[in-house]
Amino acid sequence: MSYAIEPWQLRWQGLAVDQLHRTESTFALSNGHIGMRGTLEEGEPRGLPGTYLNGFHEQHQLPYGEKGYGYPEAGQTVVNVTDGKIIRLLVEDEPLDMRYGNAIEHERTLDFRSGTLRRRTLWESPTGRRVIVRSERLVSFTQRAVAAIRYEVEPMDDVQLVVQSDLLANEPIQSRSNDPRVAAALDSPLVNDFMTAEKTRAVLCHRTKASGLRMAAAMDHEIDVAGSSDVRTEIRAEDDLARFTAAADVAAGSSLKLTKYLGYGWSGKRSTPALRAQVEAALAGACQTGWDGLLAEQREFLDNFWQVADIEVDGDDQLQQAIRFALFHIIQAGARGETRAIPGKGLTGPGYDGHAFWDTEMFVLPVLTYTLPDAARDALRWRHSTLDAARDRAEVLGLKGAAFPWRSINGAECSAYWPAGTAAFHVSGDVAYATQQYLNATNDEDFDREEATEILVETARLWASLGHHDPHDGFRIDGVTGPDEYSAIVDNNVYTNLIAQQNLRAAADAAERNPGRTDATEDEIAAWRRAADAMAIPYDDMLRVHPQADNFTKHAEWDFENTPEDKYPLLLHFPYFDLYRKQVVKQADLVLAMHVRGDAFTAEEKARNFAYYEARTVRDSSLSAGTQAVLAAEVGHLDLAYDYLVEAAFTDLHDLHNNVNNGLHMASLAGSWTALVAGFGGMRDHGGELTFAPRLPDALTRFSFRMCFRGTRIAVEVREAEATYRIVDGAKLETRHHGEPITITADQPVTMPIPAAPRLERPALPFGREPRGR
């Protein structure tokens, strides 16, 4: 069984209990503040239940066989909070359970335009009574603390129906961690502080045991039985359960309709009474708006988003669906985060313990920067809010400035594996890169003054203290880990050095632009510029390629031909020390450098480097395919680029890494946008100059994309021989097409011919590691 192929929705027909772990992730709803996995209303059967509040977590000790100075001490894990999705149904005295009786018809649909999850079931009870159940669920983009469900039952016989609507805390779930510390932290992590239930409304307030965070969940209901006013209702609350029950006799062909409104809030500072007041106010606003009003607001929000962000693909209907699925989940992850992180899995599951990584800045934020810039700004404000923790971390490490964490929920480092965590200093450069990219794309002067300058200055100070000047090599940055986690503690990682170089220059510019917002001296600014100008960029003169880091091209080759498919990912089957001393690449590293710092390489260098690293990159990370698609398209391997685009787009829909049960891969979803817009669209933004170099792969007859740059919305349409640039909203835009300057105005679209791509042989890939996706 699989999803029906439709351009604007994801629909699954049939129940397939063994696939619920997948569909609960793909059918998840979120607004960046609240996340709800796509579990059935009845609560069972289920794969992995989950309701999440962005940033709400529990703490636990990190495990170490041997501790060392500077090792992080506390881990953080996202908590499955009070579940408000549950609505149980009894037909006469028989509970609707999809595992019993007969589900004659059943389908669920995630609608990318309405922003809702719909369900229709025709169920026959074990004694032969039939009902049609329809539900629709939303997590509001416009009312941040609100979710709502419309649940309708239409019996085909005269029957008594009973619905039970729950708030359930501390749901029993199977431990997803082998670490007993984590399992203990997540065993009934919520302690009740308050409960109340009256008429149709209930509130439960809880706190975590270790992290000391408080949360509140509230529900209210509207009930309507067509043709009857005789409905019996009751409500009650316990420590971990509030339940609203409604019972009615319903005639065949009539219906019982329940509308459930939910409010959620949490805080590390506010009191329980304050949180109760907050969620009750959210409920009051939701009830005032009403179900139809919430639906209308949701549709209007998404109409505006698709107007600026939609991608059209002609020639591959399955890919069209996958790209819109990806964009929908990216907008869900970031729309209303508002100074919270965007986790690696969004709010679709507990994978990575709910942590945010550099994935956000380098993969997700570019999508938001050019489609929903306010969400990108808010995500960067979260980084700014954690600057004190980043300064503290740098101080512990004997450095100046700010060292942002490899993985975190609240801003503190919680990666127990220091070679891939603490040593990955590029994270600080990635935060600076995303900050400068946002500034270039928006000219947001307020953000520049209030947050961006401080971020850029503090990260520049990190590089100045981490690196050193060498009389032979220039400014070196030694003992770091780049994006490729199969190489660690290396000297002069090219990606890290180039991202640091841009960071240093951007900080110098920002400090001079906003002299009153920083204490940087003229001497310090000059030192940043000297370090940037002298940055060491290794190059292998014999092979005529850039080594990923010093001496990488001198390492032994990995024996790909004798590595069977079941030994991937390599990190689960081979010791790290062996990976670290071989030329084997987990994910795009030097190739990523050629995308984000393409201004530092010639076209010939890009082509040679790409071919060299293609033969050594195994893509054991979901981050890789989208980036490889970009460079493959740029150097002329259009068919290979298309294959990588497909892999990025279908990573979750086809569960290519066998872990979608823990949530979706936000960076890979974003990578499908990047592969098309930056890859086949050739969009680049080096130094604040927006340029395009589009090409059409043979697999497509046409594609188009939309984006926003400095307040101007544009549409780019690409056909085999030409590209057309059009203003959707705004006055004009000056850009370049394959290097040629063009000016697009509101009343004058520009159509340009597309030069032929160079014809190149498909580069060699590691044995058995061809792109996958179909």
N, C-alpha and C positions, 0 to 999 in steps of 0.2 A: 504494500500500500504506500501511496505517496501523495504529495500535494497536487491538486488540480492546477494547471497552468493558466493563469488569468492575470491580466496586466495590473490590476489595482487591488488585488486581495490575495490572501493565502488561505486556501480552503482544504480541509481534510475531511474526507468522507469515510464513515465507519469508525469504530471505536479503537481497535488495535491497542489493547491494554499494554502490550509489550513495547509500544512506542510512546507511551505517555511521557516518559522522561524526556523525550525529544520535543514533543509538541508543547509541553508545559513551558519550555524555554522559548520556542519560536512564537508561541501565542502569548507571551508575557506582555503586560501593559505597564507603562511607566510614564512619569513626567519629569524625571530627574530628582524628585523629592520622595515620591511613593513608587514602589515597584511591586507588582503582583504577578507571580507566575500563573501560567494558564491552566491551573487545576480546575477540575469540574466543580460545579457549585456544590454537589453533594459531599465533596471532600474526599470521597473514595469511589472507585479505585484511584490510585495516584502513583506517580513516580517519586517526586520530591516536592513537598509543599513549600511555599515560600512567599512571605510578604516582608518587604524591606523598607526601611527609612534611611535615606542617604546619610551616611556618617554615624548611624547608630550602631554601636559595636560593644563587644565585651573584650576584656583583656585577659591574658594568660601568660605564664612564664614561657620563654623560648627555650627549646631543648638544646643543650650543648654536651657533647662528649667531653670536650675540653674547652673551657672558657678562655678568652683572651681580652686584653685591655681594649676598650672601645666597642666590644660586641654589644649590640642592642639587647636589652633585658626583657622587654615586654612585647608580646605579640598582640595583635588586634584581629578580631574575627567578627564579621557581620552577623547580626542576630536576626533570626526569623521571628518577627514581632507578631503582635496580635493579628490573627487571621479574620478578616471581615468578609471574605468571599463566600463563606459557607451558607448555603440555603438548602435545607433538606426537605424532601417531599414524601408524604405518606398518602398513598392512594387506597382509600379505606384503611386497612391496618397494615398495608404492605409498603415498606420503604422502597423508593426508587433507587435501585442500585444496578448499574449497568452490567454487572457480572451475573445478575439473576434475571429471570423472566426472559424477555426477548427485545433487544433493541432493533426494531424493524428498520428504522431509518435513523441515522445520526450523522450530523456534520457540524463542523465548527469553522468559522471564517474570521480571519483578522483583516479588517478593512483599512487600507492605508489612507483613504480619504475621509472616512467618518471618524477614524481613531478609536474604533470600538472592536470588541471581540463578541461575535454573535454565535449562538448555538441553537440548533433545532434538532429535537429528538422525538421520534415516535416510539413509545415504549409500551410493551405489553407485559403486565404483571404476571407472576406465576399462575394466578387464577384467571387470567384472560381479560382483565380490564385494561383498556387502552387509553393513553393520554398523549397529547402533543405538548411538549415543553419547549418554549422559546425563551431565550435569555439574551441580553445584551449588556455588556460591561464596559465601563470607561474609567480611566484615571485622568482627571481633568488637567488640560494644559492651561486653562484660564483661571481656575480656582485651585491653587497649588496644593492645598491640604485635603482635597476632596476626591473621592471615588464614588461611583454609583453603579447599581445593577438594576435592571428591569427584568423581572422573572414572571413569566406568564404560563399558566397551565390551562389547557383546553381538553376536558375529558370527552371521550366518545361514548360514554355511558353516564347515567345519573349516578354520581358517586359523592362520597365525603372526602374532601381534600384537607390535609393539614400541612402547613409549611412551617418550618423552624428556621429562623434566621439567627446566626450565631456571631458573637465575637469570642474567639478562642485563643488564649495565650498558652505558651509552653506546649505547643503541639508536639507530640512524640514523633521524632524523626530518627532514622538510622544515622549513626555517626558517619560523617564523610571524611574523617581524619584518622590515621593510624597513631597519631600523637595522643596519648592519654590526657595530657594537659588540655588540649583543645577540646576533646570529647567531654571532659569534666566541665569546662567553661560553658559549653553549649547544652549541658544537661539541665533543663528547667532554668534557663538563665534569667528569667524575669521574676521579680518579687513584687507582689501586689501592694500598692499604696492606697488605693481608693477604688470603690465601685459604687455604682448607683444605677437604678432602673426605675423608670416611671412612664406609664402610658405606652408610647411606642418608641421611647428613646432609652439608650443605656450608654454608660461610660465606664471604661476600665482604665486605670492608671497603674503603671508598673515602673520599676527601676531595675537596672542591672546590678549584679552583686559586686563586681570588681571595678568596672569603669565608672560607676556612679552616675550613669546617664538616666534620665527620666523620659517616659513617653506616655502618651494618652491616645486611646482609640475610642471613637464614639460612633453610634449608629442610630438612625431614625428611619421610620417606615411610613409608607402610604400603601393602603390595601384597598382594592376595589374588586368586588365580585359582581359581574354583569347580571343585572336583573334581581339582585338580592341585597338587602341591607342587614341580613342576619349573619354577622360574622363574629365569632367568639375569639377574643384575643387575650393574651396574658404576657407578662414580661417578668424576668427575674435576673439577678446577678449574683455570681459567686466570685471568689478570688480570681480565677482564671477563665471564667465563662459567663457571658451574658447571652440570654436567649429570648427572642421574641417569637411567640407562637400564635398562629392564626388558623382557625378551623372554620370550614363552611361546607354546606351541601351545595354542590354545583351541578347544574343540569347539563346534559349532553349538548354540545354545540355552544355552550356558554363558556365563560373563562373566569379564572381567578388571576388577578394581576397584582404583584407585589413590587413596589419600588423601594429599594434600599439605598440610603445615603450614608456615606462613611466619611469620617473626619479623622485625620492623623496629625500628630505633632510630637516633637521631642526637643529636649534641651539638656545641656550640661550645666546650666546655670539657673534656669527658672524653676519655681516651686511647682509642686503637684497641683495646688489650686489654680495657679496661672495656666498650666497646661490644660487642665480641665476646661477652663474658661475659653482657651484658644480653640479647642476642638469643638466645643458647643457653638461657638460663634461661627466656625466653618460650616457646621451642620445647618445653622440658621440661614446662612447665605445660600447653601446648596438647595435647601427646601424652598427658599424664596425664588430662586432661579427656576427650579422645577426640572424634571427629567427632560422635557422637550427643550427647555432653555439651555441645559448643559450640553445636549446633543448639538444644538445650533452653534454654541460657542466653540465646541470642539471642531466642527466642520469649518467654521470661519477661520480658526487658527491654522488649520491644515491647508485650507485653500490659499492662504497667504504664503505659507511655507512652500507649497508646490509651485506657486507662481515664480518664486525666485530660485528653487532648487531642483526642479524636475529634470530627469534625464530620459530621453526617448531613444530606443534602440530598435531599428528595423532589420529584420533578418534572423532574429533569435528571440522567440517569445519567452522561452524559459529564462534567459538572461535578463530580459526586460523586467520580469517579475522579481528576480533576485535583486536587481539593483534598487528597485523601489522598496523592497523589503529591507534592504540594508539602510537606505536613507531614513525610512520610517523608524527603525530602531535607534539610529544615531540621534535623531531629533528627540526620541523618547528619553535617551540617556542624558541629554544635556539641556533640554528646554527650560526646566525650572529648578536646576541644581542650586543656583543662587548662593555662591560662596561655599559650595560643597564640591568635593572631588567628583570626577567622572570615573567610576571604577572600571577595571579591565573587562568586566562582564556586564557593565552597566548595573541595572537592578533586576537582571533576569535570572539570577541564580547565585549560589554561594561560592562559585569558583574563585580561586586565588584568595579565598577568605574575604572577599569584598574589597580587596586593596586596589588602589590606583597606582599606576606605573607611569613611566615615560611614554607609554603608548598614547596616553591622552594628548600630550603636547605635540607629538610628532605625527600622529595618524588621525586622531579624532578632531582635534581643534582646527586643522586646516579645512575640514569639511564645514565646520560651524562658522569659521571666520568668513567664509565666502557665501554662506547661505543664511545663517542666523547669528550674526556677529555679537549680539547681546549675550548669547549663551557662551560664546568663546570668552568674552570679557569676564563673565561671572566665574568661569572655571579658572581663569588666571587670577582673579581676585582671591580665590581659595588659596592658590599658591602664595600670594602676597600675605594672606592672613597667617600663614605658617612660617613666615620668615624668621621669627624668633627661634622656633624649633630648629630651623635650618642653620641659623647662626650658632646655636648651642652645639649642634652636631659637628660643625666645622671646628669649633673650639676644642671639642673632645679629640678630634683627629689632628690637632696641632696646626690648624689652618686658619686663615682669615676669611671673611665674607660668609657666604651661605652655601651649605652643602645639602641640597634637597635629597629626600630619601628615595631609595630604589623602589620600595613598596611601603604603602602607608594608608591609613584611613584618616587619622587626625593630624598628620604632619610629622609625626615622630617615626624614625626608621624602625621597621620591624621585620627586616630580612635577616634570618639567622645565618645565611651563607654569604660570608663577607666577600669572596672573590667576585661573585656576580652581583652583590649588593653594594656594600660600602665602596668597593673599588670602581663601581660604574659611575664615575664622576660626571660622565657626559649628561646625566640627568639634569644637572644644574644648567648646562649649556642648552639642553632641550627646552627647559622652561624659558630661558632667555630668548631662544630662537622663536618660540611661539609668541612670546610677548612682542618681539619686534615685527613678526609677520602680521600680527593683529594691528599694530600701529600703522604699518605700511598700507594695510588694506582698508583702514577706517579713518585715519587722521584724527583719532579720538584724543583730543588735547587734555581733557579732564583725566582720563586714565593715564596718559603720559605723565602728567604732573603728580597725581595722587598715588599711583602704584607702580607704573612701568619703570620709571627712572630708578626707584629704589631696588626693584628686582634686578635690573641690568647692572647697577653699580655693585651690589652685593655679590652677584655671581662672577663679575669681572674680578673682584678681589680674591675670590677663591682661586681662579686660574693664576693670578699673579703670585699667590703664595704656594700653589701646587707645582708650578713649572719653574724652570731656571734657564738662564742663558748659558750656552756652551760656545766656546770660541770657534768650534768647527761646525756645529749643527744648527746654531741659532737657538731659538727658544724651545726647549724640550719639555714635554709632559710625560713623565715616566711612571711606571707601576700602576697602570689603570686598566680597566676592562671596558672595551667598546661595546657596541650593540650585539656583536657575535658572542654568545655565551659559551662557545666551544673554544674560545681563546680568552685567557684571563691573565691579569697582572702583566701587561705588555707595556713596552715603551713606544711612545709616539704613534698611538692609534690614529690613523689619518682622519677618521670621522670625528673623534674627540678633538683633535687639534684644529680641524677646520671649523667645528661648531664653536670652539673656544675663541678662535680668531675673530669670527663674526661677533661673538658676545663682547669681546674686549673693545672692538671698534664701536659697536652700538652703545656700550656704556659710556665711552668717551664722548660720543655725540650727545647722548642724553644729558650727561653731567654739564656739558657746555650749553645745552639748550635750556636747561632748567637749573641754573646755578643756585637758586635758593632752596632746592629740594634735596640737596645732598651735601655732605661735608667733604667730598672729594677735592683734593688740592690740584693745582696745575701740574705739580710734579707727578702726582699719582696718575693723572689723566695722560700725561706724556709717556709714563712708563707703560700704560696699557697699550698705547699706540706702538711703542717700540716692540713690545712683546708680540703684538699681532703681526707687525711687519716682518719680524724675524722668525715667525712660527715654523718649526721643523715639519716638513712634509716628505716622508721617505719616498724614494723612487729606486727601482731596480733597473739599472742601466743595461744590464745584460738581457733581461727578459722584456724590458721596455714596458713595464707595468708598475703600478703603485702597490707595494706590499701593504697588506691591511694594517700592519704595524711593523716596527723594526724587525727584520730577519724572518718575517712570516714566509716569504717565498723560499727560504732556505730549509724550512722544516720538511720532514719526510712526508710523502704523499699517503693518504689513506687508501687502503685496499678496498675500493668500492665493489669490484667484481666478486669478491668473496665475502661480501656482507649481505646476508639474506634479508629479504623484505621484513621478516618478522623480528629483526633486530633494530628496527627503527621505532621510535626515536632513539638515537644512539645513546643519549644520556641515561636511559633506563637499562642499558645492556653492556656498557663499557665504562671503565673508570675515567674520571675527569682527567687524571694526569695523562692518560693516553690521548684523549681528545685535545688537550692543551698543547701537545707537542707535535701535532700533525696538521697538515693542510686540509682541514675539513671545517666547513662553515655552517653553523646552525641556521643563521638567518642573514639577510642582506646587511652588510656592514660598510665595506668600501663602496658597494653599489648604492647604498642609501646616501653616502656622502656625495656621490655624483649626482644624485637627485637634488638634495637640499642645498648643496654648495656646488652646483653645476658650473658656476662662474669661475671655479678654481681649476677646471680641467678643459683641455682642448677636445674637439670632436674626435680626433684620432685616439687620444688617451682613453676617452670613454669607451670606444669600440673595443680596444685591446683589453682594457680592464674588465669590461663586461664579459667577454669571451673567457678570460682567464678564471674569473670567479664563478661563472656558470658551471664550470667543470668541477667545482669544489663545494658548492652550496647544496645542502640536502633538504632545506626547508623543514626542519623539525620544529619550526615555530610558525604559527599562523600569521606572524607579522610580515613574512618575507615575500609572498607571491605578489602582492600589490606593488611593492617597490620594484621587484624584478620586471614586472610588466611595464613600468614607467621607462626604465632604461632600455629594455628590449625594444620598445616602440621608438625611442629617441634615436638609437643607433641603426635601426632599420629592420629588426627582426619582428615584423608585424605579426606573423602567425604565432610565434612563440609568445609575444606580448598578449595576444588574445587568449592563448591557453592559460597564461597566468591570471589574466582578468577573470576567467571562468573559475579558476581554483579559488581565488579570493572571494568571489561572489557566492560560491556554493559551499564554502567551508562549514557553515552551520546548517544550511538547508539539507545537505547530504551528509552531515556529521563526519567530515573527513578525518577528524582527529579523535573520534570516538569519545568525546567528552562534552557533548552539547547538553547532557543531563545536568551539568553544573552551571549552565548559562551560556550565552552567546559571546562570540569573540568580537568586541567592539572595534578593535584595530583592524581586523580582517574585513569586517563590514565596511569600515571607512576606506580600507584599501581598494575595494571595488570602485568606489567613487574616484579615488586617486588614480587608479589604473586607467579609467576612461577619460577623466578630465585632464590630468597631468600627463598621462601616457598617450592615448590617441588624440586628445585635444592639444597636447603639447603646451599646456599652461605652465608658465613659470613666473616667479615673482622675485627675482634676484634684485636686491638693493631697492625694493619698492617700485620697480618697473614691471608692469604686467605685460607679458608677451604670450603669443600662441604660435604653435607650429603643428597644426593638425594633420593627421593622416587616417585613412579609412582601411581597416583590415578586410581581407577578402571575405570573411565570414559575415560581414554586415553590408547592407545596401545603403545605410544612412544612420547617423546618430546625431543627437543634439543635446546640449546641456545649458543650464542657466546658472548664473552666479551674480554676486554683488561685489562691487569694488568702489570704495569711497562714495557710497551712497547711490551709485548708478547700477541699475540692474541690466544685465546684458544676456542675450541668447546667442549661442554659437551653433550653427548647423553645418554638418560636415557630410559631403557626398564624395563620390569617387574622385572627381576632378576639381572640385571647388569647395570653398568654405564661405559661409555668409555670416556676418556679424551684425546684430541688430540691438538697438536700445529698447528695453522693455519699459523702463522707468528712469528718467533722468535726462540731462541735456546732451552731453557728449562724452566720449571716452577716446583718449589717444593711446594706442597700443602698437604692437608689431605683429606682423604675420610672416612667419619664416624669415624674420630679420628685416622685413620691409615695413617702414612706418605707415600706419593708417589712422584715420580719424573717423570715428563712427558718431553720427548725430541722430537725434530723435527722429528726424524725417528722412534720413538717408542711410539705409543699411549699406554695408560694404561687402561685395562679393569678390573673392580673390582665388586665383588658380592655386592648386596644390602641387608642388613639385614632386616628381617621382621619388620614391624611397630607394635608397641604394639596395642592390640585390646582393644579399650576403648568405652564405651557407649557414644553416642552423648550427649554433655552437654545440659542442659536446656537453652533455650533462652527466652527473654521476650515474653509474649503472643502476637502473631500477628506480630512478627518482624523477621521471618525467612528470610534468604537471598533470594534476588529476582534478576531477570536479564533476564530470558527467556520470 
